[in-house]
Amino acid sequence: MAPSSSIPPTEKRLPPGPKTLMPGGHLLPILRNPIGFLTRLSREYGDRVHFKVRGTDAFFFNDPELLKEVLITQNASFEKGPLLKNARMLLGDGLLTSEGEVHLRQRRLCQPAFQPRNLGVYADPMVECAAAFREEWAEGAEVDVSQEMMRLTLTTVGRTLFNAEVKSEAEEIGEMLTHSIRMLNLLGYPFASLLLRLPLPARKTFERNKARLDSLIYRMIQDRRERPHDRRDLLAVLLRASEADEYGGMSDQQLRDEAITIFLAGHETMATSLTWTWYLLSQNPEAEANLHAEIDAVLGDRLPGYEDLERLTYTNRVFAESLRVYPPAWALARQAMCDVEIGGYAVPAGSLVIMSQWVMHHDPRFFPDPDRFDPDRWTPELKEQLPRFAYFPFGGGPRNCIGEGFAWMEGTLLLATLAQRWRPLLVPGHRVAVQPLITLRAKHGMRMILERR
């Protein structure tokens, strides 16, 4: 980190970038088509781009070394971007939104729940949820796979986080979170500050849902406190870890914030990832055939388990390639807390720094023919050749997703369990388009016909 005053005058120049006389700068193009806007910046101006958003300096970096600077080397000079700051109205000070010492302490307390020795406990409940789910599908039925995957991941995270006995409550939580996500998406618009102040129906619904969520979560926390040894779910692990903390553990408020953060991240991002995976498999029959061949060879007719993960290598590659082509977290934003130098340019305090998984994952320098779905990119040899931040679906640095290992396990096991019995085929003529909200959803859903294997 270097204050702007210490940067030589010759290096105080701005990177190239688009100019505009619009009062809001480039805000409207970003809101209309953020992926298209960032892709155009990369193609026209290179890896270092400067533009204005509502009077604020914004920098778009698309070089793995520059991302390393922002996310690792000088991460202490940055905090979360404005959208995640606004998300505190739902998530509180959970891992996704907290900063500084609060974040470091919470991450240390949550870490045991996601260590490899604990992950195996969650594998069987995941597979059981998927096995029960696949029995509900019917031959020839036309379904919206995006909604189906939301329903599945809702049940799965409810089981692993809250235990199966509260499945009905987990479904209610999922519905309320879906409505809350819609509210959070509005926070990127210019009128967001006004929206948060006015007693509009959307705001009232949000507050009502938040109150119901809090009531449910606090009741579950109280249940775990009264029966701490009866459960092996994530919430119980968090509670035990916090109670062993020498600084007094987590308060119920902190447990609530982490529980909602984990539920939101585990439910939304996994459903989105699986939706795009089914679409990509339906469009790439050779990859689909290879997936089925591996599942049949490794599993036969039995269900997968934690011990099968190391043998389901192609299944894992399919999931990895899906995260490349359609990364559920499609961009990251950081805000400079002080003057800092990145890539020879002075980034003033208050500036916004944007990094996009979508743009980087489609960069032909790192992924030849980047729009092609090719699971064989992910051989150990090819992975070793990639720069660290050419592929970062789970972020990176001290703020990377704490549940990354959990997500890789969940994605592989759910995919294998469902693909063992079913082939979802895209409905002819269905329009497929991305909708870059908080996650990269399918704009028109994903209508598919279920074919039994």
C-alpha positions in Angstrom: 0.0 0.0 0.0 1.3 3.5 -0.9 -0.4 6.8 -0.3 -1.1 8.8 -3.4 1.4 11.5 -2.3 4.2 8.9 -2.5 3.4 7.9 -6.1 5.7 9.7 -8.6 3.8 12.3 -10.7 4.5 10.4 -13.9 2.5 7.5 -12.4 -0.5 9.5 -11.3 -2.1 9.1 -14.8 -5.4 7.3 -15.1 -5.8 4.1 -17.2 -7.7 4.5 -20.5 -11.4 4.3 -20.5 -14.7 5.6 -21.9 -15.8 9.1 -21.3 -19.3 10.4 -20.9 -21.1 13.7 -20.1 -24.1 11.9 -18.4 -24.7 13.1 -14.8 -24.5 9.5 -13.4 -21.5 8.7 -15.5 -21.7 5.1 -16.8 -24.2 3.9 -14.2 -27.1 3.3 -16.7 -25.0 1.1 -19.1 -23.9 -0.9 -16.0 -27.4 -1.4 -14.8 -28.8 -2.3 -18.2 -26.1 -4.8 -19.2 -23.2 -5.1 -16.7 -21.6 -8.1 -18.3 -21.7 -6.6 -21.8 -20.4 -3.3 -20.4 -17.4 -4.9 -18.7 -16.7 -7.2 -21.6 -16.6 -4.2 -23.9 -14.3 -2.3 -21.6 -11.8 -5.2 -21.6 -11.9 -5.6 -25.4 -11.6 -1.9 -26.2 -9.3 -0.6 -23.4 -7.4 -3.6 -22.1 -6.7 -4.9 -18.6 -6.7 -1.6 -16.8 -9.7 0.7 -17.3 -11.0 3.8 -15.7 -14.5 5.3 -15.8 -16.9 7.3 -13.7 -20.0 6.1 -11.8 -22.1 8.8 -10.2 -19.0 11.0 -9.7 -16.9 8.2 -8.2 -13.7 6.9 -9.8 -14.1 3.3 -10.9 -11.3 1.0 -12.0 -11.9 -2.3 -13.9 -8.9 -4.7 -13.7 -8.7 -7.9 -15.7 -5.2 -9.1 -15.1 -4.5 -12.0 -12.7 -1.6 -10.1 -11.2 -3.6 -7.0 -10.5 -6.4 -9.1 -8.9 -3.7 -10.6 -6.7 -2.7 -7.1 -5.7 -6.3 -6.1 -4.7 -7.4 -9.4 -3.1 -4.2 -10.5 -1.4 -1.2 -8.2 -1.4 -3.0 -5.0 -0.5 -6.3 -6.4 0.6 -6.1 -4.4 3.9 -6.5 -1.2 1.8 -9.9 -2.3 0.6 -13.4 -3.1 1.9 -16.5 -4.5 0.4 -18.3 -2.6 -2.3 -21.6 -0.6 -1.8 -24.0 -3.4 -2.7 -22.7 -5.8 0.0 -22.7 -2.9 2.5 -26.4 -2.4 1.8 -26.9 -6.2 2.2 -26.2 -5.8 5.9 -29.9 -4.8 6.3 -30.6 -8.5 5.8 -27.4 -10.3 6.6 -26.1 -8.2 9.5 -22.4 -8.6 10.2 -22.1 -12.1 8.7 -18.9 -13.3 6.9 -20.1 -11.9 3.6 -20.6 -8.3 4.9 -18.4 -7.8 8.0 -15.1 -6.0 7.9 -11.8 -5.8 9.9 -11.5 -7.4 13.2 -15.1 -8.5 13.3 -14.6 -10.4 10.1 -11.4 -12.0 11.2 -12.9 -13.2 14.5 -16.0 -14.6 12.9 -14.1 -16.4 10.2 -11.9 -18.0 12.9 -15.0 -19.1 14.8 -16.8 -20.5 11.6 -13.7 -22.2 10.2 -14.2 -25.5 12.1 -17.6 -26.1 10.5 -15.9 -26.2 7.0 -12.7 -28.1 7.7 -12.2 -31.3 5.8 -12.7 -33.5 8.9 -16.2 -32.1 9.3 -17.3 -32.0 5.7 -17.8 -35.8 5.5 -20.6 -35.5 8.0 -22.7 -33.4 5.5 -22.2 -35.8 2.5 -24.8 -38.4 3.4 -27.6 -35.8 4.2 -26.9 -34.1 0.8 -27.2 -37.3 -1.1 -30.3 -38.4 0.8 -32.0 -35.1 -0.1 -31.0 -35.6 -3.8 -32.1 -39.2 -3.8 -35.5 -38.3 -2.4 -35.8 -35.4 -4.8 -35.1 -37.5 -7.9 -38.0 -39.8 -7.0 -40.4 -36.9 -7.3 -39.5 -36.4 -11.0 -41.6 -38.0 -13.7 -40.7 -39.3 -17.1 -41.5 -36.8 -19.8 -42.4 -34.0 -17.4 -41.6 -30.5 -18.4 -40.1 -28.5 -15.5 -38.3 -25.3 -14.9 -35.0 -26.7 -13.8 -33.9 -23.4 -12.2 -36.9 -23.6 -9.8 -36.3 -27.3 -9.3 -32.7 -26.7 -8.3 -33.7 -23.9 -6.0 -36.1 -26.4 -4.3 -33.4 -29.0 -4.0 -30.7 -26.8 -2.7 -33.2 -25.3 -0.3 -33.9 -28.7 1.2 -30.2 -29.6 1.2 -28.9 -26.5 3.0 -31.9 -26.7 5.3 -30.9 -30.3 6.2 -27.2 -29.6 6.6 -27.6 -26.3 8.4 -30.7 -26.8 10.5 -31.2 -30.6 10.5 -34.0 -32.5 8.8 -36.5 -32.0 11.6 -37.0 -28.4 10.6 -37.4 -29.1 6.9 -40.7 -27.3 6.7 -39.3 -24.3 8.3 -36.3 -24.3 6.0 -38.7 -24.1 3.0 -40.3 -21.1 4.6 -36.9 -19.5 5.1 -36.1 -20.1 1.4 -39.2 -18.4 0.2 -38.5 -15.4 2.4 -34.9 -15.3 1.3 -36.0 -15.3 -2.4 -38.2 -12.2 -1.8 -35.3 -10.6 0.2 -32.9 -11.2 -2.7 -35.2 -9.3 -5.0 -35.2 -6.4 -2.6 -31.4 -6.4 -2.4 -31.1 -6.4 -6.2 -32.9 -3.0 -6.2 -30.1 -1.5 -4.1 -27.9 -1.1 -7.2 -30.3 1.5 -8.7 -29.9 5.2 -8.3 -33.1 5.5 -6.2 -31.9 2.9 -3.7 -31.4 5.4 -0.8 -34.9 6.7 -1.4 -36.4 3.2 -1.5 -34.8 2.4 1.8 -36.5 5.5 3.4 -40.0 5.3 2.0 -42.7 3.0 3.5 -43.3 1.2 0.1 -44.9 -2.2 -0.1 -41.5 -3.8 -1.1 -39.8 -2.4 1.9 -42.7 -3.5 4.2 -42.6 -7.0 2.8 -38.9 -7.1 3.3 -39.1 -6.0 6.9 -41.9 -8.5 7.6 -39.9 -11.4 6.1 -36.8 -10.3 8.0 -38.7 -10.4 11.3 -40.1 -13.9 10.5 -36.6 -15.1 9.6 -35.2 -13.7 12.8 -37.9 -15.4 14.9 -37.2 -18.8 13.3 -33.4 -18.5 13.4 -33.4 -17.4 17.1 -35.7 -20.3 18.0 -33.3 -22.8 16.4 -30.3 -21.2 18.1 -32.1 -21.6 21.5 -32.9 -25.2 20.7 -29.2 -25.9 20.0 -28.2 -24.2 23.2 -30.6 -26.4 25.2 -29.5 -29.6 23.4 -26.0 -29.0 22.2 -25.0 -32.6 21.7 -28.0 -33.9 19.9 -27.2 -32.4 16.5 -24.4 -32.6 13.9 -25.6 -29.9 11.6 -23.7 -26.7 10.7 -25.5 -24.6 13.3 -24.5 -27.0 16.1 -20.9 -26.9 14.9 -20.9 -23.1 14.9 -22.4 -23.1 18.4 -19.8 -25.5 19.8 -17.0 -23.6 18.2 -18.2 -20.2 19.5 -18.7 -21.6 23.0 -15.1 -22.8 23.0 -13.8 -19.4 22.1 -11.6 -17.7 24.7 -13.2 -14.3 24.0 -16.7 -15.3 24.8 -18.0 -17.0 21.7 -20.8 -15.7 19.4 -23.8 -13.9 20.6 -27.2 -15.0 19.3 -27.1 -12.0 17.0 -23.8 -13.1 15.5 -25.0 -16.7 15.2 -28.2 -15.4 13.4 -26.1 -13.4 11.0 -23.8 -16.3 10.1 -26.8 -18.7 9.7 -28.6 -16.5 7.3 -25.4 -15.8 5.3 -24.7 -19.5 5.0 -28.2 -20.3 4.1 -28.4 -17.5 1.4 -25.0 -18.4 -0.1 -25.5 -22.2 0.0 -29.0 -22.0 -1.4 -28.8 -19.4 -4.1 -25.3 -20.0 -5.6 -25.6 -23.8 -5.7 -29.0 -23.7 -7.4 -27.7 -21.3 -10.0 -24.6 -23.4 -10.6 -26.5 -26.6 -11.1 -29.1 -24.9 -13.4 -26.3 -23.9 -15.8 -24.6 -27.3 -15.5 -27.8 -29.1 -16.7 -28.1 -26.6 -19.6 -24.5 -27.1 -20.7 -24.8 -30.9 -20.5 -27.9 -30.8 -22.6 -26.0 -28.8 -25.3 -22.9 -31.0 -25.2 -23.9 -34.7 -25.6 -20.3 -36.0 -25.6 -19.6 -34.5 -22.2 -22.9 -35.8 -21.0 -22.1 -39.3 -22.2 -18.7 -39.1 -20.4 -20.4 -38.0 -17.2 -22.8 -40.9 -17.3 -20.1 -43.4 -18.1 -18.1 -42.3 -15.1 -21.1 -42.4 -12.8 -22.1 -45.8 -14.0 -18.5 -47.2 -13.6 -17.9 -45.7 -10.1 -21.3 -46.1 -8.6 -23.3 -48.6 -10.5 -26.8 -48.6 -8.8 -25.6 -47.4 -5.4 -25.8 -43.8 -4.2 -22.5 -41.8 -4.0 -20.8 -41.1 -0.7 -18.0 -38.9 0.6 -15.4 -41.5 -0.2 -16.4 -41.4 -3.9 -15.4 -37.8 -4.4 -11.8 -38.6 -5.3 -13.1 -41.1 -8.0 -15.8 -38.8 -9.5 -13.1 -36.8 -11.3 -15.0 -36.1 -14.5 -18.1 -35.2 -12.6 -15.9 -32.7 -10.7 -14.5 -31.4 -14.0 -18.0 -30.9 -15.4 -18.9 -28.8 -12.4 -15.6 -26.8 -12.6 -16.2 -26.0 -16.3 -19.8 -24.9 -15.6 -18.5 -22.5 -12.9 -16.1 -21.1 -15.6 -18.6 -20.6 -18.3 -21.4 -19.4 -16.0 -19.9 -18.3 -12.7 -22.7 -17.8 -10.2 -20.7 -14.9 -8.6 -20.0 -13.0 -11.8 -18.2 -10.0 -10.4 -16.5 -8.7 -7.3 -16.2 -5.1 -6.1 -13.9 -3.5 -3.6 -13.7 0.1 -2.3 -10.4 1.7 -1.5 -10.2 2.9 2.1 -7.0 4.9 1.4 -4.9 6.0 -1.6 -3.3 3.0 -3.0 -1.2 2.1 -6.1 -2.3 -0.8 -8.3 -0.5 -1.7 -11.5 1.4 1.7 -11.5 -1.8 3.7 -11.2 -3.0 5.8 -8.3 -6.3 4.5 -7.0 -7.7 7.3 -4.8 -9.5 6.6 -1.5 -13.2 6.0 -2.1 -12.6 4.6 -5.6 -14.4 1.5 -6.7 -12.4 -1.5 -8.0 -14.3 -4.0 -10.1 -13.1 -7.5 -11.0 -15.2 -9.9 -13.1 -15.2 -13.7 -13.0 -17.3 -13.7 -16.2 -14.8 -11.6 -18.1 -11.7 -13.3 -16.8 -13.2 -16.8 -17.3 -13.9 -16.0 -20.9 -10.5 -14.6 -21.7 -8.9 -16.5 -24.6 -5.4 -15.9 -23.2 -6.2 -18.4 -20.5 -9.0 -20.4 -21.9 -8.7 -21.0 -25.7 -12.1 -21.0 -27.4 -13.6 -19.7 -24.2 -17.2 -20.1 -25.1 -16.8 -23.8 -25.7 -17.8 -26.1 -22.8 -14.8 -28.4 -22.3 -14.5 -30.3 -19.0 -11.2 -31.7 -20.1 -9.6 -28.3 -19.5 -9.5 -29.2 -15.9 -6.8 -31.9 -15.9 -4.2 -31.5 -13.2 -1.6 -30.4 -15.8 -3.8 -27.7 -17.3 -4.8 -26.4 -13.9 -1.2 -26.0 -12.9 -0.5 -23.8 -16.0 -3.2 -21.2 -15.0 -2.3 -18.0 -13.2 -3.9 -17.9 -9.7 -6.7 -15.5 -10.5 -7.4 -16.6 -14.1 -10.1 -18.7 -12.4 -11.7 -17.6 -9.2 -15.4 -18.7 -8.9 -15.1 -18.5 -5.1 -13.2 -15.2 -4.9 -9.7 -15.2 -3.4 -7.5 -14.0 -0.6 -8.5 -13.7 3.1 -12.1 -12.9 2.0 -12.5 -16.0 -0.3 -15.7 -18.1 0.2 -15.3 -20.0 3.5 -17.6 -22.7 2.2 -15.6 -23.5 -1.0 -14.9 -27.1 0.0 -18.5 -27.6 1.0 -19.6 -26.3 -2.4 -17.3 -28.5 -4.4 -18.6 -31.5 -2.4 -22.2 -30.5 -2.7 -22.0 -29.7 -6.5 -20.3 -33.0 -7.3 -22.6 -35.2 -5.1 -25.9 -33.6 -6.2 -24.9 -33.8 -9.8 -23.9 -37.4 -9.6 -27.0 -38.5 -7.7 -29.4 -36.8 -10.1 -27.5 -37.7 -13.3 -27.5 -41.4 -12.2 -31.2 -41.5 -13.0 -32.1 -38.5 -15.2 -31.2 -36.5 -18.4 -32.9 -33.1 -18.4 -33.3 -32.0 -22.1 -33.8 -28.3 -23.1 -37.3 -27.6 -24.4 -37.0 -26.8 -28.1 -37.2 -23.1 -28.7 -36.7 -22.1 -25.0 -34.9 -18.8 -24.8 -31.7 -18.9 -22.7 -30.2 -15.7 -21.4 -28.2 -14.6 -18.4 -29.6 -12.3 -15.7 -26.8 -10.8 -13.7 -28.4 -10.1 -10.4 -26.6 -10.8 -7.1 -26.0 -14.2 -8.8 -26.0 -15.1 -12.5 -29.5 -16.4 -12.9 -31.2 -17.7 -16.0 -33.4 -14.8 -17.1 -36.2 -16.9 -18.5 -35.8 -19.9 -16.2 -34.6 -23.1 -17.7 -37.5 -25.2 -19.2 -36.4 -28.8 -19.6 -38.0 -32.2 -20.3 -37.0 -35.0 -18.0 -35.8 -38.2 -19.6 -35.2 -41.2 -17.4 -31.9 -43.0 -18.0 
